[in-house]
Amino acid sequence: MIGSNLQNTNYQESVKRAVIEGHYIGAHSMSHNSDKLYKKGQFVPEMKETLALIYDITGTNPKLVRPPYGSAPGLESKEIRNQIAESEIRAWDWTIDSRDWELKDKPNQIIENVKRQTTEDVEVVLMHEKPQTFHALPDIIKFYKEQGYEF
């Protein structure tokens, strides 16, 4: 979750519902601003602030965070990696970029991107809350179930 979205009370009920339904809610920074997070060294402070908001809304205490734009090149800084190691957070990254964010009205291309990049027994697919993703998701889930993946 992006912290600035969590501050919007309209989203908070959906976040609570996700936790009730058994989903893990992690942090994705407050700002999603590459310059602030990586060049100005605000990655850990922003993640901690977002995790605190998640706790306030849900009562859960998550530790997982996902670096905006992926861990590379953002987390190449030794200083940021040391801050992460010293904190209680754990970075989680994706293995497949569905590129859904750029494929408006092209759910079939999103599906093909995911299928083409699937090579391992465990994959983490990057997707966003976009209409085209919503349309592609049933076929992506079906594909993975046919491959023996479990959800």
ChimeraX attribute file (.defattr): number of C-alpha atoms within 10 A of each C-alpha:
attribute: neighborCount
match mode: 1-to-1
recipient: residues
	/A:1	19
	/A:2	21
	/A:3	22
	/A:4	13
	/A:5	14
	/A:6	19
	/A:7	15
	/A:8	9
	/A:9	10
	/A:10	10
	/A:11	11
	/A:12	17
	/A:13	12
	/A:14	12
	/A:15	19
	/A:16	17
	/A:17	12
	/A:18	14
	/A:19	14
	/A:20	11
	/A:21	9
	/A:22	8
	/A:23	11
	/A:24	14
	/A:25	21
	/A:26	23
	/A:27	27
	/A:28	22
	/A:29	26
	/A:30	24
	/A:31	19
	/A:32	17
	/A:33	14
	/A:34	16
	/A:35	13
	/A:36	13
	/A:37	23
	/A:38	20
	/A:39	13
	/A:40	9
	/A:41	16
	/A:42	19
	/A:43	28
	/A:44	22
	/A:45	16
	/A:46	21
	/A:47	29
	/A:48	21
	/A:49	15
	/A:50	26
	/A:51	28
	/A:52	18
	/A:53	22
	/A:54	25
	/A:55	14
	/A:56	11
	/A:57	16
	/A:58	18
	/A:59	12
	/A:60	16
	/A:61	15
	/A:62	17
	/A:63	18
	/A:64	19
	/A:65	22
	/A:66	19
	/A:67	23
	/A:68	20
	/A:69	14
	/A:70	16
	/A:71	14
	/A:72	11
	/A:73	9
	/A:74	18
	/A:75	18
	/A:76	11
	/A:77	13
	/A:78	9
	/A:79	12
	/A:80	19
	/A:81	16
	/A:82	11
	/A:83	15
	/A:84	18
	/A:85	13
	/A:86	10
	/A:87	13
	/A:88	12
	/A:89	19
	/A:90	14
	/A:91	19
	/A:92	16
	/A:93	18
	/A:94	16
	/A:95	16
	/A:96	18
	/A:97	16
	/A:98	23
	/A:99	18
	/A:100	25
	/A:101	16
	/A:102	11
	/A:103	15
	/A:104	14
	/A:105	14
	/A:106	15
	/A:107	19
	/A:108	15
	/A:109	17
	/A:110	27
	/A:111	22
	/A:112	14
	/A:113	16
	/A:114	21
	/A:115	15
	/A:116	11
	/A:117	14
	/A:118	17
	/A:119	11
	/A:120	8
	/A:121	8
	/A:122	10
	/A:123	15
	/A:124	13
	/A:125	17
	/A:126	16
	/A:127	17
	/A:128	13
	/A:129	9
	/A:130	14
	/A:131	14
	/A:132	20
	/A:133	24
	/A:134	13
	/A:135	16
	/A:136	18
	/A:137	15
	/A:138	11
	/A:139	14
	/A:140	19
	/A:141	15
	/A:142	12
	/A:143	15
	/A:144	16
	/A:145	12
	/A:146	10
	/A:147	11
	/A:148	10
	/A:149	13
	/A:150	9
	/A:151	6
